[in-house]
Each structure stands twice: as structure tokens, then as C-alpha cells.
Amino acid sequence: MTDQFDLTDDQREIQELARRFTADRITPHAAEWDETHHYPVDVWKAAGELGFGAIYVSEASGGIALGRLEAALVMEAMAYGCPATSAFISIHNMVAWMIDRFGSAAIKDRFLPGLVTMETIGSYCLTEPGSGSDAAALKTSARRDGDDYVLNGTKQFISGAGYNDLYVCMVRTGEEKSRGISAIVVEKGTPGLSFGAPERKLGWNASPTAQVIFEDCRVPAANLVGTEGEGFRIAMAGLDGGRLNIGACSLGGAQRCLDESIRYARERQQFGQPIADFQNTQFTLADMATDLEAARALLYLAAAKVTADAPDKSRFSAMAKRLATENGSSIVDRALQLHGGYGYLKDYPIERFWRDLRVHSILEGTNQVMRMIVGRELTRQ
Ligand SMILES: CCCCCCCC(=O)SCCNC(=O)CCNC(=O)[C@H](O)C(C)(C)COP(=O)(O)OP(=O)(O)OC[C@H]1O[C@@H](n2cnc3c(N)ncnc32)[C@H](O)[C@@H]1OP(=O)(O)O
């Protein structure tokens, strides 16, 4: 359990704060949000007041300047109630950090105060209809025209599209594949910016997903994050942290399903005894707990490496994301099996976690891309 990990008092404090927030504001409503596809913006604002919108943004920019382990603790705690909500907070934190870490003083002053409090909410726009895993093949163009860039193209699978206020978009400003990409902030309401119809999904219903469409969308050149051509590296650096957070969301969801399974196994009677007394149940629970702790240990180690900016941080982040999301889905699947027919019903929370966690092996880099990152680094001369 997390409690046995050697956390500092400050880390326990933020973990406890996130757990209380989740118990009060997220868990009681998560099933309804899933059912009604509700995007809980009011809950974001309350999370922002606690500093959860800018967990690893510097104090100079108004953030709470904690490390990636603290961020993982918050994501994990929130995902215990609703993985989709927690994952959305993760994306917002990634966007705020990218602006803080790479943005000019002017764009930090302009955009970070709202992002930090979650008065304004940010989206991350990398994927396109024709470029998913091969992100550097993106085509959305940004042509320089005077003091502006003029954007044309479409971004795909964008969380919060149409609802959120700021879109950090990776766009093509040059010919060279990854070095011809820049990052730019586009504000909602900019002429030429529109959104596709909401995607109909298996899960993650509390987080809307749609296309972001640019048609001669004129954006001030001052909105560039970093320098021209730096966008791909900024996008990848953001994902080093984002992938940890998604892994942490899987840990939180899996922990909830393990706890629900233990409770159910003690209560459910079959063949004259609680199913918890059967060796099959005990072995299943034992494996679920072991797989969860193994993934958690690797993820916390990876978080420490990203905080320390260690040379192997990207590899560890990829390994941790892969293990936590795969173990997470497998734990939830076993929880569903242990619940029998009831696990398949919406009367129990398991099926929602099963649907929500499934996408974590796909987004913020498929687990095949995670293996590619690890394999490349291991075999590099
Ligand atoms: C409900 C919704 C369902 C679907 C949701 C989908 C949501 C999303 O879309 S989230 C976005 C997910 N997309 C991804 O994760 C993209 C996956 N792909 C990748 O990560 C990369 O393209 C990857 C790893 C395959 C590498 O690509 P590749 O084109 O070979 O680039 P590569 O040569 O490694 O690197 C190019 C440059 O970036 C730099 N770079 C690479 N990784 C990093 C990093 N982690 N940090 C900093 N710089 C980096 C490299 O050093 C290199 O720099 P330089 O040009 O100076 O040498």
C-alpha cells in the first residue's frame, strides 16, 4: 500500500488532501458523470484552489512547485474516484508546466495565472487524423504572416476540445520532420478555430473528446511557446510527465477495484461460505495486489527520475506507464471476474473502471511506443 512507501510528511499531507477532496467532490458523483457525460468544470475550479492545477509549476509562476511523485500521489488519489477526471487534471498540469518551463515571460504572465487557479483550463494538441504514434509527421501548418501565424489543419482526440480555454498546439512551421514543429497557444474564441462533434467512446465519459479544427486561424506570433522548431521536444518533455500521471491514474483505479473486490469477496456467499475463503479468490487477490505494488514501485521511482531530470527519465517514464497501465487493466479485469455477473452491471463501479482504464494503454503514447522508447535507449550505441 502507498502508506508503507517511505513518503515524507509533506507528501503524506498532499496525498491526504487529494484523498479527502476525492471522497468529498469526486467519488459520490463519478457514476453520474459517466452516465450523463458530464464534464465537471466546477470540480476543476475547486481543485485549482488547492493548487492541483499547477502541481509542478514553479512558485515564481504561482504553482505549488512540488515534484512528479507528489503529482502522481494526487492523480492516484483522484483516480480512486474517477480515472477520467484525474486524467484530465493530469493533461492540464502538463500544459501548465510546458508554458512555465518553455514559455517567454510575456506568455507566462498572460496565461499562467488562469491556468494555475484552473479559472482557465488547458488542452494538449499533438495527434492528428493522419499522425498518431508517428507524431513528428504532423501536418497542421502555421505560416508566418507579419506578427501572426496563420494555422490550417485538424487535431484529433483532443481532451476538453470545445470546452477548454487554451489549446497548446504542435504545428508545422518548417520542412524538417521533428525540427520543423513549433508549439503555440491558441485561445478559444479565436476566429478560424472550431471543434468537431463529441466522439462517442467506450469510456472516459467525464472528459469530452473532439477534433480541434483550424481554418485560416490567425494567432499572434507572441503565443509561441519556446522558439520556432522547438515544439516537438517541448511536446515530448511534457509527455514524460504526462505518461507518469496516466500511469498513476491506472494505479488509483486498480487500487479502488482491488479494495472493492476484497469487500465483495468477504460479503458474497457461495457454497455455504464467503468466496474470500476459497483459495482461488485468495490467489487472485494476492496476484492483483502484487501486480499493483510492482507497478507502483516502478512508477514512484520513475517519478523521482523525472523530478531529478535524470538522463534516463524518459525511459523510466515509458517503462512505468507501460507497466502501470497494463497491470491496471489486468487488475480491473480480474476484479470484474471476481464480481461475477454483478461486475458487469452498472450497479457496481467495476465496469466503469474497466472501461476508463482501457484507454490508458493507448493514449499519451501507446504501450507499443513505450516499448519502442525503452528498446531504442537500451540498444543505442
Ligand atoms: C479518449 C481519447 C483516446 C485517444 C487519445 C489520444 C490522446 C493523444 O493523442 S495524447 C498524444 C499521444 N501521442 C504520443 O504519445 C506520440 C507518440 N510518439 C512519440 O512519442 C514519438 O513520436 C516517438 C517516441 C515515437 C519518437 O519519434 P521520432 O520521430 O523517432 O523522434 P526522435 O528521433 O526520437 O526525436 C526527435 C527529437 O525529439 C527529441 N526528443 C524525443 N523524446 C524526447 C523527450 N522525451 N524529451 C525531450 N526531447 C525529446 C529527440 O532528442 C530529438 O531531438 P533532436 O532533433 O534535437 O535530435
The ligand as a Gaussian input file, in Angstrom:
#p B3LYP/6-31G(d) Opt

LIG

0 1
 C      -10.268000       9.140000     -25.278000
 C       -9.149000       9.522000     -26.225000
 C       -8.500000       8.384000     -26.960000
 C       -7.245000       8.727000     -27.711000
 C       -6.401000       9.730000     -27.027000
 C       -5.144000      10.177000     -27.776000
 C       -4.555000      11.316000     -26.961000
 C       -3.303000      11.811000     -27.501000
 O       -3.195000      11.965000     -28.652000
 S       -2.039000      12.193000     -26.422000
 C       -0.625000      12.257000     -27.528000
 C       -0.073000      10.877000     -27.717000
 N        0.971000      10.833000     -28.700000
 C        2.165000      10.356000     -28.408000
 O        2.491000       9.985000     -27.306000
 C        3.121000      10.302000     -29.554000
 C        3.839000       9.003000     -29.620000
 N        5.084000       9.170000     -30.366000
 C        6.216000       9.589000     -29.753000
 O        6.299000       9.703000     -28.542000
 C        7.411000       9.929000     -30.640000
 O        6.912000      10.278000     -31.910000
 C        8.418000       8.770000     -30.713000
 C        8.839000       8.326000     -29.333000
 C        7.807000       7.599000     -31.457000
 C        9.746000       9.253000     -31.343000
 O        9.539000       9.820000     -32.558000
 P       10.702000      10.124000     -33.623000
 O       10.041000      10.772000     -34.758000
 O       11.511000       8.883000     -33.892000
 O       11.597000      11.205000     -32.897000
 P       13.050000      11.101000     -32.205000
 O       14.056000      10.998000     -33.304000
 O       13.085000      10.071000     -31.139000
 O       13.153000      12.539000     -31.531000
 C       13.104000      13.725000     -32.285000
 C       13.670000      14.836000     -31.430000
 O       12.884000      14.956000     -30.233000
 C       13.733000      14.790000     -29.091000
 N       13.011000      14.049000     -28.050000
 C       12.485000      12.804000     -28.149000
 N       11.959000      12.456000     -26.973000
 C       12.160000      13.471000     -26.129000
 C       11.845000      13.703000     -24.762000
 N       11.207000      12.771000     -24.035000
 N       12.174000      14.884000     -24.203000
 C       12.826000      15.842000     -24.926000
 N       13.159000      15.681000     -26.231000
 C       12.825000      14.509000     -26.811000
 C       14.901000      13.999000     -29.589000
 O       16.051000      14.196000     -28.767000
 C       15.107000      14.573000     -30.968000
 O       15.728000      15.827000     -30.832000
 P       16.808000      16.352000     -31.928000
 O       16.027000      16.638000     -33.156000
 O       17.373000      17.570000     -31.302000
 O       17.796000      15.250000     -32.118000

